[in-house]
């Protein structure tokens, strides 16, 4: 591992990692590998009632009540999760689905498997976070477009404007107030809803 240190991908070095698994020789190897990657590693056992959210990656045994120990379920994950499996442990597919880990790592842990699972977990986590950000932005854009359409309809009905004039009115108001057209449209829709 030390020879490959400088060539490690940036997403797997200098990060905060929590390891929650029974301590044995395989766990010691896991901890050493993670520390060799220049990560800040915190070991906890037994698995805490609530896993921490102030970390980048959590390596945790796939315990039966793991979903209740993840404070973000349901919702947006706060850390990448790597589910740890005991040797010969049959995969509880329903439990895996409920916990939605970014990667799964089977004992005994090898250096290559640790690096692969860490890289996969970080990559998937950051990719999904970007996707959620884009969805949030698209949702906001869609809401704004709906407000603009409703505001244009309100202006067309109350001020007897055509569609182009109504949009021009929204744009002028937005420029004068130095806000977005969507903000002006939302204000018009809100005030119309209040007045009835």
N, C-alpha and C positions, 0 to 999 in steps of 0.2 A: 504494500500500500504506500509506503514512504517514497518509493521511486515514482509512483504515479501522482503524487501530491500536487505538483504544479499544474498538471494537465486536467485536474478535476473541473467539471463544469461549475460555473459560479453559483448555480442554484442549490448546490449540495455542500457548500463550504460556508463557514462563519455564520451559522444559523443556530437558533435555539431549538433544542430537541428534548422531549420528555420520553423516557423509557419506563413503561409500567409492565413488568413481567417478572415472574419468579426468578430469583438469582441462582444461576448455575454456570457451568463453564461456557455454555453457548451464549448466555447473557453477557458474561465477561468479554467474550470475543466481540459481540455486538457493540458493547460500550467502547472498547478499544478502537474498533474500526471507525465509529462515529467521531471519536475524539481525534483520531489521526487525520480526519478530514478537516480539522481545525474548527469543530463545532463546539458549542456550549451545551453539554449534555447533563441532564438532571435525571437521576434514577429515583423512582418511587415504587414502593410495594408495601402493602397490597394496593390494587387499583383503587384510587381515591373515589369517593362517592360522586364527585364531579371532577372531570378531567380539566386541566387548566386551559384557558384560551389565550394566555399571553405567551404563546410559543409558536414556532413555525411548523413543527412536525411532532406528531405523537406516535410512538411505537407502543402498541398496547395489546396484551393478550385478548383474544376473542372470547371474552367471558359472556355468559348467557344474558346478563343484564346490561351489556355495554351500551345499548341505545339510551338507557335512562341515565347513564353517566356522561353522555355527551351533551353539554349544555346548549348546543346549537340545534339539536334535533327537536322538532322539525325546524328547518330554516337554513340559513346560509352558514356553511362551515367556517369556523374561525381558525382552524389549523388543518394541515394535511394529516390524514390518519393512515397508518400502516397497521393492519391487523396481523398479529403474531399467532401462528398455528403450531401446536405441539406435534411431534412426530407421530404419524399414523392417525392424526385427528381427522375424522370425517368432516368435511366442510358442511357447516350448517348454512345452507344457501339462503334460507329465510333471514337468519341473523345477519349474514353478509349483506343482503339487500337492505335491511333496515339500518345498518350502521354506515353503509355506503363508503367503505374505505377507498382511498386512492390507490392502495397497493396491498398485497398480501405477501407475508414472508414466513416461510416454513422453517422450523428447526430441523437439523442443526444449521445455524446461520453461517454462511460462508461470506467472505469479503466481497466477492462478485455479486452475490445475491443481495447483500446489504446495500451496496452502491446502486445496484439496479433498482431496488425497491424505493430507495430514497429519491433517486432521480425521477422515477416514474411518479411517485407521490407528489413531489414538488412541481413537476411539469404539469400534471393533471390539475392540481390545485390552482396554480396561477392561471392556467388556460381557462378553467371554469370560472374563476373570479373575473377575468376579462370578459367572458361571455355574459356573466350576470350584469356587469357594468354596462355593456352594450345594450342588453335587454332593458335595463332601467332607463338608459338614455332614449332608446327607441320608444318606450312606453311614454316617457315625458313628451317626446315629439308628437306622438299620436294624440295624446291628451291636448296638447297645444293646438294641433290642427283641428281637432273637434271643436275646441273653444273658438277658434277663428271662424269656422263655418257657422257656428251658432251665433256668434257676434255679428257676422255679416247679415244673417237672416234677421236678427233683431233690428239692426240699423236699416235694412231694406224696408222692414215693416213700419218702424217708428218714424224714420226720416224720409221715407219714400225715395230711397236711393236705389240705383241699379247695383249689381254685384261688384262691378269694377269700382264704382264710386265708394261703396261701403268699405272695400279693401283699402282704397286710397285714404279714406278717413282714418282707419286703424293705423296705417303706416305713418301718417302725419302725427297722430297722437303719440305714437311710440317714439318717433324722432324728437318731438318736443319734450317729452318726459324722460328721454334717454333710457327707455326700457324696451323690452322685446314686444313685438306685435302680439305674441301669445299672452303676455302679461296684461296688455290693454284689453285683449279679447276676453280674458278670464274675468277682469274687473267688470266689463260690460255685462257678461253673462251672469255674474254673481249679483250685480245690482238689479238686473232684470228679474232674477229669481226672487230677490227680496221684495221687490215692488209687486211682483206677480203679474 
